[in-house]
Amino acid sequence: MKKASLLLTIFLSFFFCHTVKAQANDAYYSGKWTMTIFGTPYGDVKMGFVIEQKEGKYMGIVQDSTGVEISKISNVAVADKSITVSYTAMGYDLMLQLEPVDADNVKGMLNTMFDTKGLRIKESKL
């Protein structure tokens, strides 16, 4: 009997952990991010992304390293744990695919060619 209750407890723990993570994923990508795109023809490029979720739909802007808007995000596709952000910059249609590393870091690829790492920008509350 002790084995059965132990197995049931373990099973319920796995189920509970899975559902908690799935619910937290809905707004994971919302916020301000700084991205470093490695190995581009222009060298390693730092960019900012501001991603918002309104009425269940993602939208946002792309910024240069000084915070000046480069482009609006034209499309956001959300998969199981990943997100694909589409935008236009310097006459090119670009797709940035990201997946979470931990609570404040992402990794991915720009146009499936350039490695990308991102860090969430946490704003201080005064």
Sequence and secondary structure as in RCSB ss.txt:
>XXXX:A:sequence
MKKASLLLTIFLSFFFCHTVKAQANDAYYSGKWTMTIFGTPYGDVKMGFVIEQKEGKYMGIVQDSTGVEISKISN
VAVADKSITVSYTAMGYDLMLQLEPVDADNVKGMLNTMFDTKGLRIKESKL
>XXXX:A:secstr
 HHHHHHHHHHHHHHHHHHHHHHHGGGTT EEEEEEEEEETTEEEEEEEEEEEETTEEEEEEE TTS EEEEEEE
EEE SS EEEEEEETTEEEEEEEEEEETTEEEEEETTTEEEEEEEE     
